[in-house]
């Protein structure tokens, strides 16, 4: 169920964002923008998958030669319930 919902999110955001389901309980989003954009996208993906909130694990540049926070970003996150955090 969660995989189906996250795949649906991937299709919806495919023009500018890619959501990948990771092994275990982590997922990644590839996006433009900084930390606030990463948090917004991860929270939206978690809500669509039936969770309440996203916990951001890390955000890095896809191209490490660029200055931090510029270019495509890759954010790793996990979904959980707001009450459990």
Secondary structure, 3 states (H helix, E strand, C coil): CHHHHHHHHHHHCCCCCEEEECCCCEEEEEECCCHHHHHHHHHHHHHHCCCCEEEEEEEEECCCCCCCCCCCEEEEEEEECHHHC
